[in-house]
Amino acid sequence: MKRTGIYLIGYVVLILGVLAALWKMGVLARIGAIWTLIGIVILIGFGIMIAVSHGGAKENIEINRK
């Protein structure tokens, strides 16, 4: 698995941990389900953007033809 995929999996685990903490504190009950889902979608989109931007530089391979 490439580093981008591992980064994205780690980011999803982070989001799940934050959501569990907010649920345990009762914050999610006050916010509501729709706003929680909107926040999750935004965070996952942000994580994908960061993962792709840190995916590494693409290098061109130069082939010498004779």
N, C-alpha and C positions, 0 to 999 in steps of 0.2 A: 504494500500500500504506500502510496506516495505521501510526502510530508503534508501536502494540502489536505488530503483526506484525514490524516491523523489529527491535524490541527482542527478541522471542522468537527470531528468526533469529540475532541476535548472541549471545544466551545459549546457543543450541545450538552455535554455533561455539566459544564459550568452553569448553563442556563437552568438545567433541571435542579441543580443544587440551590440556586438562588430562589427558584420557584418553591421548592420544598421549605426553605427558610421563611419565605413570605407567607406560605400557607400555615406554617406552624405558629407564626406570630399573629395570624388572623387578618393580615393586610389584604389578602386576596378576596376574602369575604366582603370587605368594604368596597373594593374596587369594582367587582362584577366580572362576569365571565367574558363578555365581549371585549372589554378593555384589556383584559389579561391576554386574550388571543391576539389582539392587535399588537400588543407589546412583544409577544413571542415571535410573531411574524417579522416584525421590525428587527428584533435581535438576531434572528436566524439569517435574515438578509444581510445585516451588517457583518455577521460572522463569515458568510460566504464571500463578501467583498474583501474582507481582510485576508482570508485564506488564499484567495486567488492572487491578491497583490503580493503576498509573501511566498508564492509558490516557487520562486526561483527564476533566474534569468534563462531565457531560451538562447541557445548559441547556434549559430549557423555552422554547418559543416562544409568546408571547402574541399572540392574534389578536383585534383589536377588531372586533366585529360591530355593525353599525348596524341 
